[in-house]
Amino acid sequence: MLCATIGLNLVSFMLVAFPAPAAGADDALKAEDLVGVYEIVSGEKFGVEEPEERIEGSTVRFTKDRVVVADKEEKEVYGATYKLESGEAEDGARKITLKSKLAAKEDQVAHGLIEKKDGKVRLIYAIQGGEAPTEFKTKDKQLMFVLKKKSS
């Protein structure tokens, strides 16, 4: 009887001291999930869809802490470090903070949302002076891109 009581107390202590992760916690998007090279399949700027010829051939490369965008001539047009914020925004998206590493815009900070779903990544963020997005629909001073991982 004493052993059973000690066993139950130990189990109770373990449940309190080491609670199970919240539902979906292991499913949260991590930087490692983004690593790779993607092609931009669509974009939106300030509430207007980007013309296909503007994004065609552009790529985005993610490492665990950096993102680099290159145009169809493979010229770097944007580079930044990034951090996924703890917790999730609505619908499983994560908040993301980007810090520019281009000489002309060094250290400018952009806040946005990112999600990876159905083999695609959606990234929306506000440029300097814009309001941080709360959904995947652009407003003034916001950009959004839909990315598809390139096959090797």
C-alpha positions in Angstrom: 0.0 0.0 0.0 2.9 2.4 0.9 4.6 1.6 -2.4 1.4 2.4 -4.3 1.0 5.7 -2.5 4.6 6.7 -3.2 4.2 5.7 -6.8 1.0 7.8 -7.2 2.7 10.8 -5.5 5.7 10.4 -7.8 3.5 10.3 -10.9 1.5 13.4 -9.6 4.8 15.2 -9.0 6.1 14.4 -12.5 2.9 15.6 -14.1 3.1 18.9 -12.2 6.8 19.4 -12.6 7.0 18.4 -16.2 3.7 19.0 -17.9 3.0 17.7 -21.3 3.6 20.2 -24.1 0.7 22.2 -25.3 -1.3 20.6 -28.2 0.5 21.4 -31.4 3.7 22.7 -29.7 5.8 20.2 -31.6 4.1 21.2 -34.8 5.1 24.9 -34.5 7.2 26.2 -37.4 10.9 26.2 -36.6 13.7 27.9 -38.4 15.0 24.4 -39.4 11.7 23.8 -41.2 12.5 26.8 -43.5 16.0 26.0 -44.5 16.3 25.7 -48.3 16.0 27.5 -51.6 12.5 28.6 -52.8 11.1 30.2 -55.9 8.7 33.0 -55.6 5.4 31.9 -57.1 3.3 35.0 -56.3 3.6 38.3 -54.5 1.5 41.2 -53.3 2.7 44.8 -52.5 0.6 47.5 -50.8 -2.6 45.5 -51.5 -1.9 45.0 -55.2 -0.8 41.7 -56.8 2.7 41.8 -58.1 3.0 41.3 -61.9 4.4 37.9 -62.8 7.3 39.4 -64.8 8.5 41.2 -61.7 8.8 38.0 -59.6 9.5 35.4 -62.3 12.9 33.7 -61.7 13.4 35.3 -58.2 14.5 33.0 -55.4 14.6 33.1 -51.6 17.2 31.2 -49.6 16.6 30.5 -45.9 19.3 29.3 -43.5 18.5 28.9 -39.8 19.0 32.6 -39.2 19.3 34.4 -42.5 17.2 35.0 -45.6 18.5 36.2 -49.0 16.3 37.2 -52.0 17.8 37.2 -55.4 16.3 38.4 -58.7 16.3 36.4 -62.0 19.9 37.6 -62.7 20.9 36.1 -59.3 21.6 39.6 -57.9 20.9 39.9 -54.2 18.1 42.3 -53.7 17.3 41.7 -50.0 19.3 40.1 -47.2 18.4 39.9 -43.5 18.8 38.0 -40.4 15.5 36.7 -38.9 14.0 35.4 -35.8 10.8 33.5 -35.3 9.0 34.8 -32.2 7.9 32.4 -29.5 4.3 31.3 -29.7 2.0 31.2 -32.7 0.0 33.9 -34.3 -3.5 33.0 -35.6 -4.0 29.9 -37.9 -0.6 28.4 -37.0 1.5 31.2 -38.5 4.5 32.5 -36.6 5.5 36.1 -36.0 8.9 36.9 -37.6 11.3 39.8 -37.1 13.7 40.6 -40.0 16.8 42.8 -39.6 18.1 44.0 -43.0 21.8 43.4 -43.8 21.9 45.4 -47.1 24.3 48.3 -46.9 21.8 51.0 -47.8 19.2 49.7 -45.3 21.5 48.1 -42.7 19.7 47.2 -39.5 16.2 48.3 -40.6 13.7 46.1 -38.8 10.6 44.6 -40.3 7.9 42.7 -38.5 5.6 40.1 -40.1 4.1 36.7 -40.2 5.3 33.4 -41.8 3.7 30.0 -42.3 4.6 26.8 -44.0 1.6 24.8 -45.2 0.9 22.4 -48.1 4.4 22.6 -49.4 4.4 26.4 -49.6 5.7 29.2 -47.4 3.8 32.5 -47.1 5.7 35.5 -45.7 4.2 38.9 -45.1 6.0 41.9 -43.5 5.8 45.6 -43.2 8.5 47.8 -44.6 9.9 50.9 -42.8 7.0 52.9 -41.4 4.4 50.3 -42.1 2.1 48.6 -39.6 3.0 45.0 -38.7 0.6 42.7 -40.5 -2.0 40.6 -38.6 -3.2 38.5 -41.5 -1.9 37.4 -44.9 -3.4 40.3 -46.9 -1.2 43.3 -47.6 -2.0 46.9 -46.7 0.0 50.1 -47.2 3.7 49.5 -46.8 3.4 45.7 -46.6 4.8 43.0 -48.9 3.8 39.4 -49.1 5.3 36.5 -51.0 4.3 32.9 -51.6 7.2 30.5 -52.0 7.6 27.0 -53.2 10.7 24.9 -52.4 12.9 24.3 -55.5 13.6 20.7 -56.3 17.3 19.8 -56.3 
